Amino acid sequence: MDSSEQQPVIIIKKKAAGHGGHHGGAWKVAYADFVTAMMALFIVLWLMNTSKPVKEAIAGYFKDPTGHAKKGGSGQAGAGEGVMVGKDDMEQLKDKLQSAMQGLPELKKISDHVQFSVTGEGLRIELLESAKETFFTSGNAVPTKNGQEMLSMLARELSKLPNDIVIEGHTDAKPYASTTYSNWELSADRANAARRLMEATALRPHQVVQVRGFADVNLRVPQKPEDPSNRRVSVIVRYRKPPESPGDPAEAAAGTKGGTPPASHAKGHS
């Protein structure tokens, strides 16, 4: 062969030994899937231990991520929306209010005069009078310093909820030295005084849907009609109901705002 004849160039490529088997990249995909599954498990476990309002808020988001639906709320808890307090949550609300009361030294000393009870209407918070005035000055509708502080604390806490509020006034059966002003007027005036103070402090407009004056017809201690604890103002946090469809008869039959019982044969003073 002529040496001047160009020989073909032969290139030998050596393939480096690959990291096959468990040294390959497939394990990364499997590990990522494992981490994702574990994260999903932790989220499910967390949701199982959260409160009902949180579950409802999360469920509402997945049902309507754009927030157009009116069920559940928009997440603006500070504006009284997003967290709905139903029957199952009233005990938790009661504990929260009691803790808030115990955290204020000026209210802790009168905590025995505040009674909480979960009723068919909602959470009832009763501010009970004593032989010495506690929340209102004797015989009129002027809140004492304790009354102002207690009602203001309740207003700040309850304004965070979307629930409607009802305020009631009650008196005992002691004779009232007036022919033009009776227990009916006093009970309604005290309930309205509480409403005005709570609305001025924090309650949203129209959060109070009823103001009731019962005079001495619904005594707390019927066997002792003149017992001081019969004199009380009750703040009721109503259960939250789903919004009614437009034109629903149930919506039209909702409670009347600002209603008070008609005057009757009232007697006594408080």
C-alpha positions as CSV (number, residue, x, y, z in Angstrom):
1,M,0.0,0.0,0.0
2,D,1.3,3.4,-0.9
3,S,2.4,5.2,2.2
4,S,1.4,8.4,0.7
5,E,-2.2,7.2,0.6
6,Q,-4.2,8.7,3.5
7,Q,-5.3,6.3,6.0
8,P,-8.8,6.6,7.5
9,V,-9.0,8.1,11.0
10,I,-10.5,5.7,13.4
11,I,-12.0,7.3,16.6
12,I,-12.6,5.0,19.5
13,K,-15.2,6.2,22.0
14,K,-15.1,4.7,25.4
15,K,-18.4,4.9,27.2
16,A,-17.9,5.6,30.9
17,A,-19.5,3.0,33.1
18,G,-22.9,4.4,34.2
19,H,-24.2,4.4,37.7
20,G,-26.9,2.0,37.0
21,G,-29.2,0.3,39.4
22,H,-29.6,2.0,42.7
23,H,-27.0,4.5,41.7
24,G,-29.2,5.9,38.9
25,G,-31.5,8.9,38.9
26,A,-34.7,7.0,39.2
27,W,-34.4,7.0,43.0
28,K,-34.9,10.8,43.0
29,V,-38.3,10.5,41.4
30,A,-39.4,7.8,43.9
31,Y,-38.1,9.9,46.8
32,A,-40.0,13.0,45.6
33,D,-43.2,10.9,45.4
34,F,-42.6,9.7,48.9
35,V,-42.1,13.2,50.3
36,T,-45.2,14.4,48.5
37,A,-47.3,11.5,50.0
38,M,-45.9,12.2,53.5
39,M,-46.8,15.9,53.2
40,A,-50.3,15.0,52.1
41,L,-50.6,12.7,55.1
42,F,-49.5,15.4,57.5
43,I,-52.0,17.8,56.0
44,V,-54.8,15.3,56.4
45,L,-53.8,14.6,60.0
46,W,-53.7,18.3,60.8
47,L,-57.1,18.9,59.3
48,M,-58.6,16.1,61.4
49,N,-57.5,17.9,64.5
50,T,-58.6,21.5,63.6
51,S,-61.8,23.2,64.7
52,K,-65.0,23.1,62.6
53,P,-64.7,26.7,61.4
54,V,-61.2,26.0,60.0
55,K,-62.5,22.9,58.2
56,E,-65.4,24.8,56.8
57,A,-63.2,27.7,55.6
58,I,-60.8,25.2,53.8
59,A,-63.7,23.3,52.3
60,G,-65.2,26.6,51.1
61,Y,-62.0,27.5,49.4
62,F,-61.8,24.3,47.4
63,K,-65.5,24.6,46.5
64,D,-65.0,28.2,45.3
65,P,-61.3,29.4,45.1
66,T,-62.4,32.7,43.6
67,G,-64.3,33.6,46.8
68,H,-67.6,34.4,45.0
69,A,-69.6,32.0,47.0
70,K,-71.4,33.4,50.0
71,K,-71.1,30.2,52.0
72,G,-68.3,30.1,54.6
73,G,-66.9,33.6,54.2
74,S,-64.0,35.5,52.7
75,G,-61.5,34.9,55.3
76,Q,-61.7,38.4,56.8
77,A,-62.2,37.2,60.3
78,G,-61.5,40.7,61.7
79,A,-64.5,42.0,59.8
80,G,-66.7,39.3,61.3
81,E,-66.6,37.1,58.2
82,G,-64.9,33.8,57.4
83,V,-65.3,32.1,60.8
84,M,-68.7,30.9,61.6
85,V,-69.6,29.8,65.1
86,G,-72.2,27.1,65.2
87,K,-73.6,24.9,67.9
88,D,-70.5,22.7,68.1
89,D,-68.3,25.7,68.7
90,M,-70.2,27.5,71.4
91,E,-68.3,25.7,74.2
92,Q,-65.0,26.9,72.7
93,L,-66.3,30.4,72.5
94,K,-67.4,30.2,76.1
95,D,-63.9,29.1,77.2
96,K,-62.3,31.9,75.2
97,L,-64.5,34.6,76.7
98,Q,-63.9,33.2,80.2
99,S,-60.1,33.3,79.6
100,A,-60.3,36.8,78.3
101,M,-62.2,37.8,81.4
102,Q,-59.7,36.1,83.7
103,G,-56.9,37.9,81.9
104,L,-58.2,41.3,83.0
105,P,-57.6,42.0,86.8
106,E,-60.5,44.4,87.0
107,L,-62.9,41.8,85.6
108,K,-61.5,38.8,87.3
109,K,-62.8,40.0,90.7
110,I,-66.4,40.1,89.4
111,S,-66.2,36.9,87.3
112,D,-68.6,35.2,89.7
113,H,-71.3,37.6,88.5
114,V,-71.0,36.5,84.9
115,Q,-72.7,33.2,83.9
116,F,-72.3,31.4,80.6
117,S,-74.7,28.8,79.3
118,V,-75.2,27.1,75.9
119,T,-78.9,27.2,75.1
120,G,-81.2,26.4,72.2
121,E,-80.8,29.9,70.9
122,G,-77.0,30.2,71.3
123,L,-74.5,31.2,73.9
124,R,-76.1,33.2,76.7
125,I,-73.9,35.5,78.7
126,E,-75.6,36.9,81.8
127,L,-74.3,39.9,83.8
128,L,-75.9,39.4,87.2
129,E,-76.4,42.2,89.7
130,S,-75.7,41.8,93.4
131,A,-76.9,43.4,96.6
132,K,-74.4,46.1,95.8
133,E,-74.6,47.4,92.3
134,T,-72.4,45.5,89.9
135,F,-73.0,46.4,86.3
136,F,-75.6,49.2,86.5
137,T,-76.2,51.9,89.1
138,S,-79.2,51.1,91.2
139,G,-82.6,52.0,89.8
140,N,-81.4,53.3,86.4
141,A,-79.8,52.4,83.1
142,V,-76.3,53.9,83.7
143,P,-73.5,51.3,83.4
144,T,-71.0,51.3,86.3
145,K,-67.3,51.2,85.6
146,N,-67.4,47.4,85.9
147,G,-70.3,47.3,83.5
148,Q,-68.5,49.4,80.9
149,E,-65.4,47.3,81.1
150,M,-67.3,44.0,80.9
151,L,-69.5,45.1,78.0
152,S,-66.5,46.6,76.1
153,M,-64.5,43.3,76.5
154,L,-67.5,41.3,75.2
155,A,-67.9,43.7,72.2
156,R,-64.3,43.4,71.2
157,E,-64.4,39.6,71.2
158,L,-67.9,39.2,69.7
159,S,-67.2,41.7,66.9
160,K,-64.8,39.0,65.4
161,L,-67.7,36.7,64.8
162,P,-70.4,36.8,62.0
163,N,-73.0,35.7,64.5
164,D,-76.0,37.9,65.3
165,I,-76.3,39.3,68.8
166,V,-79.4,39.7,71.0
167,I,-79.4,41.7,74.2
168,E,-82.0,41.3,77.0
169,G,-82.8,43.3,80.1
170,H,-84.3,41.8,83.2
171,T,-85.3,43.2,86.6
172,D,-86.4,41.8,90.0
173,A,-89.9,42.3,91.4
174,K,-89.2,45.1,94.0
175,P,-91.7,47.9,94.0
176,Y,-90.7,50.9,91.9
177,A,-91.5,54.4,93.3
178,S,-92.9,55.8,90.0
179,T,-96.3,55.7,88.2
180,T,-94.8,56.6,84.8
181,Y,-91.7,54.4,84.8
182,S,-91.8,50.7,85.4
183,N,-89.7,47.6,85.2
184,W,-90.6,47.4,81.5
185,E,-88.9,50.7,80.8
186,L,-85.9,49.9,83.0
187,S,-85.2,46.5,81.5
188,A,-85.5,47.8,78.0
189,D,-83.4,50.9,78.8
190,R,-80.6,48.8,80.3
191,A,-80.6,46.5,77.3
192,N,-80.4,49.5,75.0
193,A,-77.6,51.1,77.1
194,A,-75.6,47.9,76.7
195,R,-76.3,47.9,73.0
196,R,-75.1,51.5,72.6
197,L,-71.9,50.9,74.6
198,M,-71.0,47.7,72.7
199,E,-71.7,49.2,69.3
200,A,-69.6,52.2,70.2
201,T,-66.8,49.9,71.3
202,A,-66.5,47.3,68.5
203,L,-69.7,45.6,67.4
204,R,-70.4,46.0,63.6
205,P,-73.5,47.9,62.4
206,H,-76.6,45.6,62.5
207,Q,-74.8,42.8,64.4
208,V,-77.3,43.4,67.2
209,V,-80.6,42.2,65.7
210,Q,-82.9,42.4,68.8
211,V,-83.1,44.3,72.0
212,R,-85.6,42.8,74.5
213,G,-87.0,44.1,77.8
214,F,-88.6,41.5,80.0
215,A,-89.1,43.4,83.2
216,D,-89.7,40.8,86.0
217,V,-91.6,38.2,84.0
218,N,-88.6,35.9,83.4
219,L,-87.1,35.7,86.8
220,R,-83.8,33.8,87.2
221,V,-84.7,32.7,90.7
222,P,-88.5,32.4,90.6
223,Q,-88.8,31.3,94.2
224,K,-87.0,34.5,95.2
225,P,-88.6,37.2,93.1
226,E,-86.6,40.0,94.8
227,D,-83.3,38.3,94.7
228,P,-80.6,40.6,93.2
229,S,-79.5,38.1,90.6
230,N,-82.9,38.5,88.9
231,R,-81.6,41.9,87.8
232,R,-79.4,41.2,84.8
233,V,-78.5,42.0,81.3
234,S,-78.1,39.0,78.9
235,V,-76.0,39.0,75.8
236,I,-76.9,36.1,73.4
237,V,-74.6,34.9,70.6
238,R,-77.0,33.3,68.2
239,Y,-76.1,30.2,66.2
240,R,-75.0,31.0,62.7
241,K,-77.5,29.7,60.1
242,P,-76.7,29.3,56.3
243,P,-78.0,32.2,54.3
244,E,-81.5,31.8,53.0
245,S,-82.3,32.0,49.3
246,P,-83.8,35.3,48.1
247,G,-87.5,35.5,48.8
248,D,-87.4,32.6,51.2
249,P,-90.3,32.9,53.7
250,A,-87.9,32.0,56.6
251,E,-85.8,35.1,55.8
252,A,-88.9,37.3,55.9
253,A,-89.9,35.8,59.2
254,A,-86.6,36.7,60.9
255,G,-86.7,38.4,64.3
256,T,-87.7,42.1,64.5
257,K,-84.9,44.5,65.3
258,G,-85.1,46.5,68.5
259,G,-88.3,44.9,69.6
260,T,-89.4,45.0,73.2
261,P,-92.4,43.3,74.8
262,P,-95.5,45.5,75.2
263,A,-95.9,47.2,78.5
264,S,-98.0,45.2,80.9
265,H,-98.8,45.3,84.6
266,A,-95.2,45.7,85.7
267,K,-94.3,46.5,89.2
268,G,-91.1,46.9,91.2
269,H,-87.8,48.5,90.6
270,S,-84.2,47.3,90.4
